[in-house]
């Protein structure tokens, strides 16, 4: 969705929260009961959103809390047909008059574009990978349960109200489990995800480097309340361990990572957190590079 802002504006928090508010306001304007249903549901949310993207010299980049005037973009990924119908009804209703609030600032619609994607195409178009990079474009975190809580003596332990902890590290297992959970919840196209997760937990994929390091960010949902999280951004290199390489598993990994560009990863994906860019290198490309290096030496 492309919009235009006549003047710069500040948001009270990360722009993804404002986009989530925009999404709910659109759904509510068409079907108020459905908006309340998905807002209050304890099930996995059937949508993901991006933060606000603004045009820069290098293309569109995500905004945190400061938004410049000019062309902006926001992206919605919808996992239920009913949400598709809601958005179509909103468009047919002349886009709510052509303007809408983002936070407390008024912006104007300029274009809405659709891209219909099929789960089976993610797998069929995936090439088995060996090494790859992931750009974590917006703050990302993963939830994990401390091993101590899962111990046999857990009845003797005094744990807090929540057994989950935030992990500010691009752990391959938590990364792929977060994507697989969304795939399983909404896709009718089956992948061998149980075998894939077993292979992953055996050590199939590992972090191999941080070209420019990663940064951590505190992200507030509301400045006046105690709602906040911490996430990391940056480019991370991964590799499939050589003696565990399996072409089928490498193909599933590529399919899930491409899907993740639309679903987001980790926690807060409905508020524009966990937005990623997948940069693969296929096994064939690596063999070509290794061959060239061998010829030079």
ABEGO torsion letter per residue (X at the ends): XBBBBABBBBBABBAAAAAAAAAAAAAAAABAAAAAAAAABABBBABBBBBBBBBBAAEBBBBBABBBBEBBBBBBBBABAAAAAAAAAAAAAGGGGGBBBBEABBBBBABBBBBBBBAAAAAAABBBBABBBBBBABBBBBBBBBAAAABAAAAABBBBABABBBBBBBBAAAAAAAAAAAAAAABABBBBAAAAAAAAAAGABBBAEBAAEBBBBBBBABAABABBBBBBBEBBBBBBBAAABBAAAAAAAAAAAAAAAAAEBEBGAAAGBGBBBBBBBBAAAAAAAAAAAAAAX
